[in-house]
Amino acid sequence: MTGEIQGGQGLIILLVGLIGIAIALWALVDAVSRPAAAFAAANSSKTLWIALIIVLSLVTGIIGIGVSIVYLVSIRPRVKAVMG
């Protein structure tokens, strides 16, 4: 049957998709919960990161996940350090 995903392949695709959604949601919730002043002190923009995460996750999927990972690995620690 061409075009069908069966068995283990379907499960892997489902898991990868769910993990991607979880990463984007984690990044979004974290960015929303941090004060804008902490982003400014870390030389970043809260509004920009929230917009990037939402728009790119909805429009492109994989690029949105990549942006979410960049936020979690690079921006989040800087903002968290500023907060103390």
Biopython code that builds the backbone (N, CA, C, O; Angstrom):
import numpy as np
from Bio.PDB.StructureBuilder import StructureBuilder

atoms = [
    (1, "MET", "N", (0.840, -1.175, 0.000)),
    (1, "MET", "CA", (0.000, 0.000, 0.000)),
    (1, "MET", "C", (0.890, 1.245, 0.000)),
    (1, "MET", "O", (1.584, 1.512, 0.981)),
    (2, "THR", "N", (0.872, 1.967, -1.043)),
    (2, "THR", "CA", (1.704, 3.156, -1.132)),
    (2, "THR", "C", (1.037, 4.319, -0.423)),
    (2, "THR", "O", (-0.186, 4.458, -0.427)),
    (3, "GLY", "N", (1.867, 5.146, 0.185)),
    (3, "GLY", "CA", (1.362, 6.339, 0.840)),
    (3, "GLY", "C", (0.857, 6.142, 2.249)),
    (3, "GLY", "O", (0.434, 7.106, 2.887)),
    (4, "GLU", "N", (0.887, 4.929, 2.754)),
    (4, "GLU", "CA", (0.411, 4.678, 4.110)),
    (4, "GLU", "C", (1.588, 4.473, 5.049)),
    (4, "GLU", "O", (2.609, 3.891, 4.683)),
    (5, "ILE", "N", (1.424, 4.955, 6.237)),
    (5, "ILE", "CA", (2.429, 4.759, 7.283)),
    (5, "ILE", "C", (1.860, 3.751, 8.255)),
    (5, "ILE", "O", (0.796, 3.958, 8.837)),
    (6, "GLN", "N", (2.581, 2.658, 8.422)),
    (6, "GLN", "CA", (2.052, 1.591, 9.253)),
    (6, "GLN", "C", (3.050, 1.200, 10.332)),
    (6, "GLN", "O", (4.255, 1.418, 10.206)),
    (7, "GLY", "N", (2.517, 0.622, 11.382)),
    (7, "GLY", "CA", (3.339, 0.010, 12.422)),
    (7, "GLY", "C", (4.274, 0.975, 13.108)),
    (7, "GLY", "O", (3.886, 2.061, 13.540)),
    (8, "GLY", "N", (5.520, 0.544, 13.196)),
    (8, "GLY", "CA", (6.535, 1.300, 13.922)),
    (8, "GLY", "C", (6.816, 2.666, 13.338)),
    (8, "GLY", "O", (7.096, 3.611, 14.075)),
    (9, "GLN", "N", (6.746, 2.784, 12.015)),
    (9, "GLN", "CA", (6.998, 4.086, 11.387)),
    (9, "GLN", "C", (5.970, 5.126, 11.828)),
    (9, "GLN", "O", (6.317, 6.269, 12.127)),
    (10, "GLY", "N", (4.733, 4.726, 11.865)),
    (10, "GLY", "CA", (3.680, 5.649, 12.288)),
    (10, "GLY", "C", (3.860, 6.092, 13.723)),
    (10, "GLY", "O", (3.634, 7.254, 14.058)),
    (11, "LEU", "N", (4.270, 5.161, 14.572)),
    (11, "LEU", "CA", (4.497, 5.480, 15.980)),
    (11, "LEU", "C", (5.666, 6.442, 16.144)),
    (11, "LEU", "O", (5.606, 7.367, 16.955)),
    (12, "ILE", "N", (6.720, 6.227, 15.382)),
    (12, "ILE", "CA", (7.896, 7.117, 15.448)),
    (12, "ILE", "C", (7.521, 8.521, 14.996)),
    (12, "ILE", "O", (7.901, 9.504, 15.633)),
    (13, "ILE", "N", (6.785, 8.618, 13.910)),
    (13, "ILE", "CA", (6.367, 9.934, 13.408)),
    (13, "ILE", "C", (5.478, 10.635, 14.432)),
    (13, "ILE", "O", (5.620, 11.835, 14.667)),
    (14, "LEU", "N", (4.572, 9.892, 15.032)),
    (14, "LEU", "CA", (3.701, 10.453, 16.069)),
    (14, "LEU", "C", (4.517, 10.954, 17.259)),
    (14, "LEU", "O", (4.272, 12.055, 17.752)),
    (15, "LEU", "N", (5.470, 10.169, 17.720)),
    (15, "LEU", "CA", (6.300, 10.568, 18.867)),
    (15, "LEU", "C", (7.140, 11.798, 18.551)),
    (15, "LEU", "O", (7.247, 12.702, 19.380)),
    (16, "VAL", "N", (7.732, 11.844, 17.372)),
    (16, "VAL", "CA", (8.536, 13.010, 16.985)),
    (16, "VAL", "C", (7.657, 14.259, 16.941)),
    (16, "VAL", "O", (8.066, 15.325, 17.402)),
    (17, "GLY", "N", (6.463, 14.128, 16.393)),
    (17, "GLY", "CA", (5.540, 15.265, 16.354)),
    (17, "GLY", "C", (5.137, 15.739, 17.736)),
    (17, "GLY", "O", (5.105, 16.941, 18.003)),
    (18, "LEU", "N", (4.830, 14.795, 18.614)),
    (18, "LEU", "CA", (4.438, 15.166, 19.982)),
    (18, "LEU", "C", (5.593, 15.795, 20.746)),
    (18, "LEU", "O", (5.391, 16.740, 21.509)),
    (19, "ILE", "N", (6.793, 15.285, 20.551)),
    (19, "ILE", "CA", (7.972, 15.871, 21.211)),
    (19, "ILE", "C", (8.195, 17.289, 20.701)),
    (19, "ILE", "O", (8.517, 18.183, 21.484)),
    (20, "GLY", "N", (8.030, 17.505, 19.402)),
    (20, "GLY", "CA", (8.172, 18.846, 18.834)),
    (20, "GLY", "C", (7.163, 19.821, 19.405)),
    (20, "GLY", "O", (7.504, 20.957, 19.733)),
    (21, "ILE", "N", (5.927, 19.381, 19.522)),
    (21, "ILE", "CA", (4.881, 20.234, 20.110)),
    (21, "ILE", "C", (5.201, 20.542, 21.567)),
    (21, "ILE", "O", (5.030, 21.675, 22.019)),
    (22, "ALA", "N", (5.667, 19.532, 22.303)),
    (22, "ALA", "CA", (6.003, 19.731, 23.721)),
    (22, "ALA", "C", (7.138, 20.737, 23.881)),
    (22, "ALA", "O", (7.093, 21.580, 24.777)),
    (23, "ILE", "N", (8.150, 20.661, 23.029)),
    (23, "ILE", "CA", (9.275, 21.602, 23.105)),
    (23, "ILE", "C", (8.797, 23.024, 22.824)),
    (23, "ILE", "O", (9.165, 23.955, 23.540)),
    (24, "ALA", "N", (7.980, 23.194, 21.788)),
    (24, "ALA", "CA", (7.469, 24.532, 21.449)),
    (24, "ALA", "C", (6.598, 25.086, 22.573)),
    (24, "ALA", "O", (6.691, 26.268, 22.905)),
    (25, "LEU", "N", (5.757, 24.245, 23.157)),
    (25, "LEU", "CA", (4.911, 24.701, 24.272)),
    (25, "LEU", "C", (5.742, 25.059, 25.495)),
    (25, "LEU", "O", (5.462, 26.053, 26.164)),
    (26, "TRP", "N", (6.756, 24.261, 25.791)),
    (26, "TRP", "CA", (7.644, 24.552, 26.916)),
    (26, "TRP", "C", (8.312, 25.911, 26.718)),
    (26, "TRP", "O", (8.336, 26.734, 27.633)),
    (27, "ALA", "N", (8.851, 26.143, 25.529)),
    (27, "ALA", "CA", (9.514, 27.419, 25.248)),
    (27, "ALA", "C", (8.524, 28.578, 25.347)),
    (27, "ALA", "O", (8.847, 29.626, 25.905)),
    (28, "LEU", "N", (7.330, 28.392, 24.812)),
    (28, "LEU", "CA", (6.328, 29.453, 24.838)),
    (28, "LEU", "C", (5.888, 29.779, 26.266)),
    (28, "LEU", "O", (5.836, 30.949, 26.644)),
    (29, "VAL", "N", (5.576, 28.771, 27.048)),
    (29, "VAL", "CA", (5.152, 28.984, 28.440)),
    (29, "VAL", "C", (6.273, 29.648, 29.240)),
    (29, "VAL", "O", (6.018, 30.541, 30.048)),
    (30, "ASP", "N", (7.499, 29.215, 29.015)),
    (30, "ASP", "CA", (8.625, 29.815, 29.733)),
    (30, "ASP", "C", (8.793, 31.285, 29.358)),
    (30, "ASP", "O", (8.973, 32.134, 30.232)),
    (31, "ALA", "N", (8.734, 31.586, 28.064)),
    (31, "ALA", "CA", (8.908, 32.974, 27.624)),
    (31, "ALA", "C", (7.800, 33.873, 28.153)),
    (31, "ALA", "O", (8.054, 35.009, 28.554)),
    (32, "VAL", "N", (6.578, 33.368, 28.153)),
    (32, "VAL", "CA", (5.446, 34.163, 28.652)),
    (32, "VAL", "C", (5.578, 34.419, 30.150)),
    (32, "VAL", "O", (5.194, 35.483, 30.635)),
    (33, "SER", "N", (6.116, 33.452, 30.878)),
    (33, "SER", "CA", (6.172, 33.568, 32.340)),
    (33, "SER", "C", (7.306, 34.454, 32.848)),
    (33, "SER", "O", (7.307, 34.844, 34.016)),
    (34, "ARG", "N", (8.259, 34.773, 31.998)),
    (34, "ARG", "CA", (9.386, 35.615, 32.428)),
    (34, "ARG", "C", (9.059, 37.090, 32.197)),
    (34, "ARG", "O", (8.408, 37.429, 31.209)),
    (35, "PRO", "N", (9.506, 37.972, 33.101)),
    (35, "PRO", "CA", (9.207, 39.404, 32.935)),
    (35, "PRO", "C", (9.975, 40.020, 31.759)),
    (35, "PRO", "O", (11.102, 39.625, 31.460)),
    (36, "ALA", "N", (9.349, 40.979, 31.112)),
    (36, "ALA", "CA", (9.974, 41.658, 29.972)),
    (36, "ALA", "C", (11.264, 42.357, 30.374)),
    (36, "ALA", "O", (12.196, 42.446, 29.574)),
    (37, "ALA", "N", (11.327, 42.852, 31.601)),
    (37, "ALA", "CA", (12.541, 43.538, 32.073)),
    (37, "ALA", "C", (13.737, 42.597, 32.102)),
    (37, "ALA", "O", (14.863, 43.017, 31.839)),
    (38, "ALA", "N", (13.502, 41.330, 32.419)),
    (38, "ALA", "CA", (14.596, 40.351, 32.436)),
    (38, "ALA", "C", (15.119, 40.105, 31.020)),
    (38, "ALA", "O", (16.322, 39.942, 30.816)),
    (39, "PHE", "N", (14.214, 40.080, 30.051)),
    (39, "PHE", "CA", (14.646, 39.940, 28.655)),
    (39, "PHE", "C", (15.469, 41.150, 28.239)),
    (39, "PHE", "O", (16.511, 41.006, 27.600)),
    (40, "ALA", "N", (15.004, 42.339, 28.599)),
    (40, "ALA", "CA", (15.724, 43.566, 28.243)),
    (40, "ALA", "C", (17.106, 43.588, 28.875)),
    (40, "ALA", "O", (18.076, 43.986, 28.230)),
    (41, "ALA", "N", (17.208, 43.166, 30.127)),
    (41, "ALA", "CA", (18.505, 43.129, 30.808)),
    (41, "ALA", "C", (19.429, 42.094, 30.173)),
    (41, "ALA", "O", (20.650, 42.223, 30.261)),
    (42, "ALA", "N", (18.867, 41.079, 29.538)),
    (42, "ALA", "CA", (19.665, 40.054, 28.859)),
    (42, "ALA", "C", (19.864, 40.396, 27.384)),
    (42, "ALA", "O", (20.261, 39.537, 26.596)),
    (43, "ASN", "N", (19.592, 41.638, 27.010)),
    (43, "ASN", "CA", (19.740, 42.110, 25.626)),
    (43, "ASN", "C", (18.900, 41.299, 24.639)),
    (43, "ASN", "O", (19.390, 40.875, 23.592)),
    (44, "SER", "N", (17.656, 41.095, 24.981)),
    (44, "SER", "CA", (16.748, 40.355, 24.114)),
    (44, "SER", "C", (15.358, 40.975, 24.209)),
    (44, "SER", "O", (15.153, 41.936, 24.950)),
    (45, "SER", "N", (14.412, 40.429, 23.462)),
    (45, "SER", "CA", (13.058, 40.969, 23.436)),
    (45, "SER", "C", (12.046, 39.855, 23.696)),
    (45, "SER", "O", (11.985, 38.870, 22.960)),
    (46, "LYS", "N", (11.267, 40.026, 24.738)),
    (46, "LYS", "CA", (10.241, 39.043, 25.083)),
    (46, "LYS", "C", (9.222, 38.914, 23.953)),
    (46, "LYS", "O", (8.874, 37.805, 23.548)),
    (47, "THR", "N", (8.752, 40.039, 23.451)),
    (47, "THR", "CA", (7.751, 40.028, 22.386)),
    (47, "THR", "C", (8.265, 39.318, 21.138)),
    (47, "THR", "O", (7.539, 38.543, 20.516)),
    (48, "LEU", "N", (9.509, 39.583, 20.776)),
    (48, "LEU", "CA", (10.099, 38.951, 19.596)),
    (48, "LEU", "C", (10.139, 37.434, 19.745)),
    (48, "LEU", "O", (9.752, 36.711, 18.827)),
    (49, "TRP", "N", (10.600, 36.948, 20.889)),
    (49, "TRP", "CA", (10.717, 35.497, 21.075)),
    (49, "TRP", "C", (9.362, 34.817, 21.121)),
    (49, "TRP", "O", (9.196, 33.730, 20.567)),
    (50, "ILE", "N", (8.401, 35.438, 21.768)),
    (50, "ILE", "CA", (7.058, 34.847, 21.800)),
    (50, "ILE", "C", (6.481, 34.796, 20.384)),
    (50, "ILE", "O", (5.908, 33.783, 19.983)),
    (51, "ALA", "N", (6.632, 35.882, 19.630)),
    (51, "ALA", "CA", (6.118, 35.914, 18.257)),
    (51, "ALA", "C", (6.823, 34.880, 17.379)),
    (51, "ALA", "O", (6.171, 34.180, 16.603)),
    (52, "LEU", "N", (8.141, 34.780, 17.494)),
    (52, "LEU", "CA", (8.886, 33.805, 16.693)),
    (52, "LEU", "C", (8.435, 32.379, 16.992)),
    (52, "LEU", "O", (8.200, 31.587, 16.079)),
    (53, "ILE", "N", (8.319, 32.066, 18.263)),
    (53, "ILE", "CA", (7.926, 30.703, 18.649)),
    (53, "ILE", "C", (6.530, 30.373, 18.117)),
    (53, "ILE", "O", (6.319, 29.304, 17.545)),
    (54, "ILE", "N", (5.588, 31.280, 18.303)),
    (54, "ILE", "CA", (4.207, 31.013, 17.870)),
    (54, "ILE", "C", (4.111, 30.933, 16.347)),
    (54, "ILE", "O", (3.624, 29.941, 15.804)),
    (55, "VAL", "N", (4.571, 31.969, 15.665)),
    (55, "VAL", "CA", (4.392, 32.051, 14.212)),
    (55, "VAL", "C", (5.145, 30.934, 13.503)),
    (55, "VAL", "O", (4.577, 30.254, 12.647)),
    (56, "LEU", "N", (6.405, 30.736, 13.843)),
    (56, "LEU", "CA", (7.172, 29.722, 13.125)),
    (56, "LEU", "C", (6.728, 28.307, 13.466)),
    (56, "LEU", "O", (6.826, 27.417, 12.621)),
    (57, "SER", "N", (6.250, 28.080, 14.666)),
    (57, "SER", "CA", (5.729, 26.753, 15.011)),
    (57, "SER", "C", (4.456, 26.450, 14.231)),
    (57, "SER", "O", (4.259, 25.323, 13.777)),
    (58, "LEU", "N", (3.601, 27.441, 14.076)),
    (58, "LEU", "CA", (2.343, 27.229, 13.356)),
    (58, "LEU", "C", (2.539, 27.174, 11.846)),
    (58, "LEU", "O", (1.893, 26.378, 11.164)),
    (59, "VAL", "N", (3.426, 28.015, 11.320)),
    (59, "VAL", "CA", (3.572, 28.125, 9.874)),
    (59, "VAL", "C", (4.526, 27.080, 9.302)),
    (59, "VAL", "O", (4.236, 26.476, 8.269)),
    (60, "THR", "N", (5.666, 26.861, 9.969)),
    (60, "THR", "CA", (6.687, 25.994, 9.379)),
    (60, "THR", "C", (6.891, 24.683, 10.129)),
    (60, "THR", "O", (7.436, 23.736, 9.563)),
    (61, "GLY", "N", (6.478, 24.606, 11.354)),
    (61, "GLY", "CA", (6.654, 23.376, 12.128)),
    (61, "GLY", "C", (8.081, 23.158, 12.563)),
    (61, "GLY", "O", (8.444, 23.518, 13.683)),
    (62, "ILE", "N", (8.898, 22.579, 11.708)),
    (62, "ILE", "CA", (10.248, 22.187, 12.091)),
    (62, "ILE", "C", (11.133, 23.395, 12.403)),
    (62, "ILE", "O", (11.963, 23.326, 13.310)),
    (63, "ILE", "N", (10.975, 24.485, 11.681)),
    (63, "ILE", "CA", (11.761, 25.687, 11.975)),
    (63, "ILE", "C", (11.319, 26.272, 13.315)),
    (63, "ILE", "O", (12.143, 26.774, 14.080)),
    (64, "GLY", "N", (10.032, 26.206, 13.592)),
    (64, "GLY", "CA", (9.524, 26.662, 14.889)),
    (64, "GLY", "C", (10.101, 25.855, 16.040)),
    (64, "GLY", "O", (10.410, 26.403, 17.098)),
    (65, "ILE", "N", (10.246, 24.560, 15.833)),
    (65, "ILE", "CA", (10.866, 23.711, 16.858)),
    (65, "ILE", "C", (12.324, 24.113, 17.038)),
    (65, "ILE", "O", (12.827, 24.168, 18.160)),
    (66, "GLY", "N", (13.000, 24.394, 15.923)),
    (66, "GLY", "CA", (14.393, 24.840, 15.999)),
    (66, "GLY", "C", (14.537, 26.145, 16.759)),
    (66, "GLY", "O", (15.449, 26.297, 17.572)),
    (67, "VAL", "N", (13.639, 27.089, 16.499)),
    (67, "VAL", "CA", (13.656, 28.372, 17.208)),
    (67, "VAL", "C", (13.372, 28.155, 18.691)),
    (67, "VAL", "O", (13.979, 28.799, 19.547)),
    (68, "SER", "N", (12.453, 27.252, 18.988)),
    (68, "SER", "CA", (12.144, 26.939, 20.388)),
    (68, "SER", "C", (13.363, 26.374, 21.102)),
    (68, "SER", "O", (13.633, 26.723, 22.251)),
    (69, "ILE", "N", (14.092, 25.508, 20.427)),
    (69, "ILE", "CA", (15.311, 24.931, 21.019)),
    (69, "ILE", "C", (16.359, 26.015, 21.226)),
    (69, "ILE", "O", (17.026, 26.043, 22.261)),
    (70, "VAL", "N", (16.511, 26.912, 20.249)),
    (70, "VAL", "CA", (17.459, 28.033, 20.407)),
    (70, "VAL", "C", (17.076, 28.866, 21.624)),
    (70, "VAL", "O", (17.942, 29.241, 22.415)),
    (71, "TYR", "N", (15.785, 29.157, 21.781)),
    (71, "TYR", "CA", (15.335, 29.918, 22.951)),
    (71, "TYR", "C", (15.701, 29.189, 24.246)),
    (71, "TYR", "O", (16.271, 29.785, 25.160)),
    (72, "LEU", "N", (15.369, 27.903, 24.318)),
    (72, "LEU", "CA", (15.591, 27.144, 25.551)),
    (72, "LEU", "C", (17.072, 26.980, 25.885)),
    (72, "LEU", "O", (17.442, 26.949, 27.059)),
    (73, "VAL", "N", (17.915, 26.875, 24.868)),
    (73, "VAL", "CA", (19.337, 26.621, 25.098)),
    (73, "VAL", "C", (20.136, 27.917, 25.257)),
    (73, "VAL", "O", (21.098, 27.963, 26.023)),
    (74, "SER", "N", (19.743, 28.954, 24.545)),
    (74, "SER", "CA", (20.553, 30.175, 24.518)),
    (74, "SER", "C", (19.937, 31.341, 25.296)),
    (74, "SER", "O", (20.606, 31.948, 26.132)),
    (75, "ILE", "N", (18.692, 31.649, 25.030)),
    (75, "ILE", "CA", (18.073, 32.846, 25.613)),
    (75, "ILE", "C", (17.596, 32.593, 27.040)),
    (75, "ILE", "O", (17.832, 33.412, 27.928)),
    (76, "ARG", "N", (16.934, 31.475, 27.260)),
    (76, "ARG", "CA", (16.388, 31.164, 28.590)),
    (76, "ARG", "C", (17.447, 31.237, 29.691)),
    (76, "ARG", "O", (17.192, 31.859, 30.722)),
    (77, "PRO", "N", (18.634, 30.625, 29.516)),
    (77, "PRO", "CA", (19.638, 30.725, 30.580)),
    (77, "PRO", "C", (20.088, 32.156, 30.866)),
    (77, "PRO", "O", (20.347, 32.504, 32.018)),
    (78, "ARG", "N", (20.182, 32.991, 29.824)),
    (78, "ARG", "CA", (20.575, 34.386, 30.039)),
    (78, "ARG", "C", (19.498, 35.143, 30.809)),
    (78, "ARG", "O", (19.804, 35.900, 31.730)),
    (79, "VAL", "N", (18.239, 34.939, 30.429)),
    (79, "VAL", "CA", (17.139, 35.610, 31.127)),
    (79, "VAL", "C", (17.049, 35.111, 32.557)),
    (79, "VAL", "O", (16.834, 35.900, 33.478)),
    (80, "LYS", "N", (17.211, 33.818, 32.750)),
    (80, "LYS", "CA", (17.147, 33.227, 34.090)),
    (80, "LYS", "C", (18.280, 33.762, 34.979)),
    (80, "LYS", "O", (18.077, 34.012, 36.167)),
    (81, "ALA", "N", (19.470, 33.933, 34.393)),
    (81, "ALA", "CA", (20.609, 34.452, 35.155)),
    (81, "ALA", "C", (20.363, 35.886, 35.612)),
    (81, "ALA", "O", (20.745, 36.266, 36.719)),
    (82, "VAL", "N", (19.733, 36.668, 34.767)),
    (82, "VAL", "CA", (19.422, 38.063, 35.107)),
    (82, "VAL", "C", (18.429, 38.113, 36.252)),
    (82, "VAL", "O", (18.506, 38.988, 37.114)),
    (83, "MET", "N", (17.482, 37.158, 36.260)),
    (83, "MET", "CA", (16.456, 37.124, 37.298)),
    (83, "MET", "C", (17.027, 36.708, 38.651)),
    (83, "MET", "O", (16.422, 36.984, 39.686)),
    (84, "GLY", "N", (18.183, 36.048, 38.655)),
    (84, "GLY", "CA", (18.816, 35.654, 39.912)),
    (84, "GLY", "C", (18.505, 34.328, 40.402)),
    (84, "GLY", "O", (19.001, 33.926, 41.454)),
]
sb = StructureBuilder()
sb.init_structure("model")
sb.init_model(0)
sb.init_chain("A")
sb.init_seg("    ")
for serial, (resi, resn, name, xyz) in enumerate(atoms, 1):
    if name == "N":
        sb.init_residue(resn, " ", resi, " ")
    sb.init_atom(name, np.array(xyz, "f"), 0.0, 1.0, " ", f" {name:<3s}", serial, name[0])
structure = sb.get_structure()
